[in-house]
Amino acid sequence: MISPDLTFVLGGARSGKSAHAEQLASDSALPVTYIATARIADAEFAERVAHHRERRPAHWRLLEAPLDLAGAVTATDAPGQCILIDCLTLWLANLLCPPDGTPAPDDSAQRFTAFEHALAHAVGKIIIVSNEIGLGVVPLGAATRLYVDELGRLNQRIAALSSEVTMMVAGLPLTLKTARP
């Protein structure tokens, strides 16, 4: 099932994917809820988050959802609304690598399914950002390979649901899938 107004924006680090997604949200002229998945763990990452925050319009609503992304979508989705989720990469990291060193919860598959269900039944506009990290060599280490594999699978699932998919390279949007004729 393809969601009627789901846009998926992929790209590498510093490819311009978040800025492009933010522009799409602004261009929608709808009220925007920005769902942030990041957990701030150190000063350097706090600076990255601050950069994103400074770039966003102050009137956008912010909802932090480091784990329950399906619940966040369900709670904020409505006709005439735009949701911008930034990003799946950090959400998956939160699920697979808890910051406090505790073992990863074993409910990731259920969370993915619940998220897909929320997207498939959404009535508003949704824009999702994720990294494309599978273009390089197979990484060393089982944990890193698991992460790369799971993100690749998650990205494929979200792309299949999406009506629009864009890959950002060097700040340029490349259309991979479009619902437009």
Short mmCIF file of the C-alpha atoms (twelve columns), coordinates in Angstrom:
data_MODEL
# 
_entry.id   MODEL 
# 
loop_
_atom_site.group_PDB 
_atom_site.id 
_atom_site.type_symbol 
_atom_site.label_atom_id 
_atom_site.label_alt_id 
_atom_site.label_comp_id 
_atom_site.label_asym_id 
_atom_site.label_seq_id 
_atom_site.Cartn_x 
_atom_site.Cartn_y 
_atom_site.Cartn_z 
_atom_site.pdbx_PDB_model_num 
ATOM 1   C CA . MET A 1   0.000  0.000  0.000   1 
ATOM 2   C CA . ILE A 2   1.370  3.409  -0.967  1 
ATOM 3   C CA . SER A 3   0.478  6.244  1.363   1 
ATOM 4   C CA . PRO A 4   -1.129 9.143  -0.508  1 
ATOM 5   C CA . ASP A 5   1.118  11.931 0.784   1 
ATOM 6   C CA . LEU A 6   4.311  10.386 2.130   1 
ATOM 7   C CA . THR A 7   7.641  11.793 0.975   1 
ATOM 8   C CA . PHE A 8   10.885 9.994  1.837   1 
ATOM 9   C CA . VAL A 9   14.161 11.938 1.628   1 
ATOM 10  C CA . LEU A 10  17.397 9.945  1.733   1 
ATOM 11  C CA . GLY A 11  21.020 10.954 1.524   1 
ATOM 12  C CA . GLY A 12  24.449 10.706 3.027   1 
ATOM 13  C CA . ALA A 13  25.916 12.841 5.775   1 
ATOM 14  C CA . ARG A 14  25.770 16.545 4.876   1 
ATOM 15  C CA . SER A 15  23.954 15.809 1.617   1 
ATOM 16  C CA . GLY A 16  21.301 18.459 2.273   1 
ATOM 17  C CA . LYS A 17  18.531 15.991 3.091   1 
ATOM 18  C CA . SER A 18  17.241 17.762 6.218   1 
ATOM 19  C CA . ALA A 19  17.296 21.207 4.603   1 
ATOM 20  C CA . HIS A 20  15.457 19.810 1.570   1 
ATOM 21  C CA . ALA A 21  12.836 18.135 3.765   1 
ATOM 22  C CA . GLU A 22  12.393 21.359 5.748   1 
ATOM 23  C CA . GLN A 23  11.863 23.266 2.501   1 
ATOM 24  C CA . LEU A 24  9.254  20.741 1.383   1 
ATOM 25  C CA . ALA A 25  7.456  21.165 4.718   1 
ATOM 26  C CA . SER A 26  7.563  24.973 4.398   1 
ATOM 27  C CA . ASP A 27  6.360  24.810 0.803   1 
ATOM 28  C CA . SER A 28  3.344  22.754 1.886   1 
ATOM 29  C CA . ALA A 29  1.923  25.888 3.598   1 
ATOM 30  C CA . LEU A 30  0.472  23.560 6.248   1 
ATOM 31  C CA . PRO A 31  1.022  23.687 10.003  1 
ATOM 32  C CA . VAL A 32  4.158  21.597 10.660  1 
ATOM 33  C CA . THR A 33  5.006  19.258 13.510  1 
ATOM 34  C CA . TYR A 34  8.693  18.403 13.553  1 
ATOM 35  C CA . ILE A 35  9.282  15.005 15.144  1 
ATOM 36  C CA . ALA A 36  12.868 14.769 16.329  1 
ATOM 37  C CA . THR A 37  14.293 11.335 17.054  1 
ATOM 38  C CA . ALA A 38  17.707 12.422 18.335  1 
ATOM 39  C CA . ARG A 39  19.010 11.968 21.849  1 
ATOM 40  C CA . ILE A 40  21.676 14.481 22.760  1 
ATOM 41  C CA . ALA A 41  24.623 12.615 24.242  1 
ATOM 42  C CA . ASP A 42  27.492 15.115 24.032  1 
ATOM 43  C CA . ALA A 43  28.395 18.737 23.287  1 
ATOM 44  C CA . GLU A 44  29.261 18.117 19.636  1 
ATOM 45  C CA . PHE A 45  25.903 16.499 18.966  1 
ATOM 46  C CA . ALA A 46  24.156 19.285 20.867  1 
ATOM 47  C CA . GLU A 47  25.722 21.726 18.376  1 
ATOM 48  C CA . ARG A 48  24.348 19.681 15.470  1 
ATOM 49  C CA . VAL A 49  20.869 19.754 16.984  1 
ATOM 50  C CA . ALA A 50  21.161 23.498 17.625  1 
ATOM 51  C CA . HIS A 51  22.052 24.044 13.950  1 
ATOM 52  C CA . HIS A 52  18.886 22.210 12.881  1 
ATOM 53  C CA . ARG A 53  16.804 24.102 15.452  1 
ATOM 54  C CA . GLU A 54  18.095 27.512 14.277  1 
ATOM 55  C CA . ARG A 55  17.199 26.688 10.681  1 
ATOM 56  C CA . ARG A 56  13.586 25.712 11.453  1 
ATOM 57  C CA . PRO A 57  10.775 28.242 11.699  1 
ATOM 58  C CA . ALA A 58  9.982  29.053 15.336  1 
ATOM 59  C CA . HIS A 59  6.251  28.460 14.828  1 
ATOM 60  C CA . TRP A 60  6.721  24.783 13.956  1 
ATOM 61  C CA . ARG A 61  5.635  22.465 16.737  1 
ATOM 62  C CA . LEU A 62  8.384  20.193 18.091  1 
ATOM 63  C CA . LEU A 63  7.781  16.685 19.386  1 
ATOM 64  C CA . GLU A 64  10.681 14.551 20.594  1 
ATOM 65  C CA . ALA A 65  10.194 10.845 19.939  1 
ATOM 66  C CA . PRO A 66  13.417 8.898  20.381  1 
ATOM 67  C CA . LEU A 67  11.617 5.526  20.648  1 
ATOM 68  C CA . ASP A 68  7.845  5.660  20.054  1 
ATOM 69  C CA . LEU A 69  7.734  6.998  16.517  1 
ATOM 70  C CA . ALA A 70  4.466  5.244  15.699  1 
ATOM 71  C CA . GLY A 71  2.800  6.851  18.716  1 
ATOM 72  C CA . ALA A 72  4.150  10.270 17.769  1 
ATOM 73  C CA . VAL A 73  2.787  9.978  14.221  1 
ATOM 74  C CA . THR A 74  -0.590 8.741  15.422  1 
ATOM 75  C CA . ALA A 75  -0.830 11.541 18.004  1 
ATOM 76  C CA . THR A 76  -0.015 14.344 15.543  1 
ATOM 77  C CA . ASP A 77  -1.450 13.154 12.221  1 
ATOM 78  C CA . ALA A 78  -4.507 15.056 11.019  1 
ATOM 79  C CA . PRO A 79  -5.924 16.331 7.734   1 
ATOM 80  C CA . GLY A 80  -4.361 19.635 6.738   1 
ATOM 81  C CA . GLN A 81  -1.259 18.996 8.845   1 
ATOM 82  C CA . CYS A 82  2.351  18.253 7.875   1 
ATOM 83  C CA . ILE A 83  4.648  16.014 9.907   1 
ATOM 84  C CA . LEU A 84  8.409  16.118 9.326   1 
ATOM 85  C CA . ILE A 85  10.342 13.234 10.894  1 
ATOM 86  C CA . ASP A 86  14.095 13.743 11.200  1 
ATOM 87  C CA . CYS A 87  15.419 11.082 11.181  1 
ATOM 88  C CA . LEU A 88  15.044 7.301  10.922  1 
ATOM 89  C CA . THR A 89  18.797 6.839  11.239  1 
ATOM 90  C CA . LEU A 90  18.864 8.137  14.809  1 
ATOM 91  C CA . TRP A 91  15.604 6.383  15.704  1 
ATOM 92  C CA . LEU A 92  17.130 3.053  14.709  1 
ATOM 93  C CA . ALA A 93  20.298 3.856  16.658  1 
ATOM 94  C CA . ASN A 94  18.164 4.552  19.731  1 
ATOM 95  C CA . LEU A 95  16.463 1.178  19.320  1 
ATOM 96  C CA . LEU A 96  19.568 -0.888 18.641  1 
ATOM 97  C CA . CYS A 97  22.138 0.981  20.772  1 
ATOM 98  C CA . PRO A 98  20.566 2.499  23.903  1 
ATOM 99  C CA . PRO A 99  22.720 5.400  25.098  1 
ATOM 100 C CA . ASP A 100 22.881 4.208  28.700  1 
ATOM 101 C CA . GLY A 101 24.557 0.944  27.741  1 
ATOM 102 C CA . THR A 102 21.567 -1.206 28.630  1 
ATOM 103 C CA . PRO A 103 20.759 -4.093 26.314  1 
ATOM 104 C CA . ALA A 104 18.706 -3.170 23.265  1 
ATOM 105 C CA . PRO A 105 14.999 -3.919 23.674  1 
ATOM 106 C CA . ASP A 106 13.875 -6.891 21.626  1 
ATOM 107 C CA . ASP A 107 10.754 -5.172 20.287  1 
ATOM 108 C CA . SER A 108 12.311 -3.442 17.265  1 
ATOM 109 C CA . ALA A 109 10.351 -5.529 14.770  1 
ATOM 110 C CA . GLN A 110 7.085  -4.602 16.487  1 
ATOM 111 C CA . ARG A 111 8.073  -0.925 16.515  1 
ATOM 112 C CA . PHE A 112 8.843  -1.037 12.766  1 
ATOM 113 C CA . THR A 113 5.481  -2.658 12.057  1 
ATOM 114 C CA . ALA A 114 3.623  -0.155 14.250  1 
ATOM 115 C CA . PHE A 115 5.415  2.725  12.485  1 
ATOM 116 C CA . GLU A 116 4.517  1.347  9.050   1 
ATOM 117 C CA . HIS A 117 0.903  0.928  10.180  1 
ATOM 118 C CA . ALA A 118 0.784  4.555  11.401  1 
ATOM 119 C CA . LEU A 119 2.197  5.773  8.065   1 
ATOM 120 C CA . ALA A 120 -0.139 3.613  5.981   1 
ATOM 121 C CA . HIS A 121 -3.158 5.050  7.793   1 
ATOM 122 C CA . ALA A 122 -1.992 8.666  7.938   1 
ATOM 123 C CA . VAL A 123 -4.317 11.343 6.598   1 
ATOM 124 C CA . GLY A 124 -1.931 14.317 6.648   1 
ATOM 125 C CA . LYS A 125 1.256  15.063 4.747   1 
ATOM 126 C CA . ILE A 126 4.333  13.263 6.078   1 
ATOM 127 C CA . ILE A 127 7.969  13.855 5.175   1 
ATOM 128 C CA . ILE A 128 10.595 11.432 6.501   1 
ATOM 129 C CA . VAL A 129 14.386 11.865 6.486   1 
ATOM 130 C CA . SER A 130 16.886 9.011  6.641   1 
ATOM 131 C CA . ASN A 131 20.513 8.375  5.828   1 
ATOM 132 C CA . GLU A 132 21.537 6.103  3.007   1 
ATOM 133 C CA . ILE A 133 24.572 4.380  4.466   1 
ATOM 134 C CA . GLY A 134 24.681 1.213  2.397   1 
ATOM 135 C CA . LEU A 135 26.703 2.578  -0.510  1 
ATOM 136 C CA . GLY A 136 30.128 1.750  0.924   1 
ATOM 137 C CA . VAL A 137 32.046 -1.338 1.870   1 
ATOM 138 C CA . VAL A 138 30.659 -3.970 4.213   1 
ATOM 139 C CA . PRO A 139 31.584 -2.636 7.658   1 
ATOM 140 C CA . LEU A 140 33.775 -4.441 10.146  1 
ATOM 141 C CA . GLY A 141 32.101 -5.646 13.310  1 
ATOM 142 C CA . ALA A 142 28.843 -7.522 13.786  1 
ATOM 143 C CA . ALA A 143 27.057 -4.626 15.534  1 
ATOM 144 C CA . THR A 144 27.837 -2.191 12.725  1 
ATOM 145 C CA . ARG A 145 26.816 -4.702 10.052  1 
ATOM 146 C CA . LEU A 146 23.543 -5.305 11.908  1 
ATOM 147 C CA . TYR A 147 22.879 -1.559 12.027  1 
ATOM 148 C CA . VAL A 148 23.634 -1.039 8.316   1 
ATOM 149 C CA . ASP A 149 21.489 -4.048 7.368   1 
ATOM 150 C CA . GLU A 150 18.551 -2.987 9.555   1 
ATOM 151 C CA . LEU A 151 18.647 0.604  8.272   1 
ATOM 152 C CA . GLY A 152 18.732 -0.650 4.690   1 
ATOM 153 C CA . ARG A 153 15.713 -2.864 5.340   1 
ATOM 154 C CA . LEU A 154 13.857 -0.058 7.131   1 
ATOM 155 C CA . ASN A 155 14.595 2.385  4.300   1 
ATOM 156 C CA . GLN A 156 13.269 -0.124 1.757   1 
ATOM 157 C CA . ARG A 157 10.057 -0.580 3.747   1 
ATOM 158 C CA . ILE A 158 9.465  3.171  4.015   1 
ATOM 159 C CA . ALA A 159 10.326 3.762  0.335   1 
ATOM 160 C CA . ALA A 160 7.756  1.129  -0.660  1 
ATOM 161 C CA . LEU A 161 5.071  2.985  1.324   1 
ATOM 162 C CA . SER A 162 6.050  6.394  -0.039  1 
ATOM 163 C CA . SER A 163 4.451  8.219  -2.924  1 
ATOM 164 C CA . GLU A 164 7.613  10.291 -3.413  1 
ATOM 165 C CA . VAL A 165 11.244 9.286  -2.783  1 
ATOM 166 C CA . THR A 166 14.160 11.696 -3.224  1 
ATOM 167 C CA . MET A 167 17.885 10.987 -2.886  1 
ATOM 168 C CA . MET A 168 20.029 13.977 -1.962  1 
ATOM 169 C CA . VAL A 169 23.568 14.151 -3.349  1 
ATOM 170 C CA . ALA A 170 25.735 17.255 -2.858  1 
ATOM 171 C CA . GLY A 171 22.640 19.327 -2.090  1 
ATOM 172 C CA . LEU A 172 20.871 18.218 -5.259  1 
ATOM 173 C CA . PRO A 173 17.566 16.331 -5.122  1 
ATOM 174 C CA . LEU A 174 17.396 13.280 -7.354  1 
ATOM 175 C CA . THR A 175 13.876 11.905 -7.817  1 
ATOM 176 C CA . LEU A 176 13.786 8.139  -7.354  1 
ATOM 177 C CA . LYS A 177 10.006 7.696  -7.197  1 
ATOM 178 C CA . THR A 178 7.172  10.054 -7.922  1 
ATOM 179 C CA . ALA A 179 3.406  9.843  -7.894  1 
ATOM 180 C CA . ARG A 180 3.203  12.699 -10.357 1 
ATOM 181 C CA . PRO A 181 2.517  11.823 -14.020 1 
# 
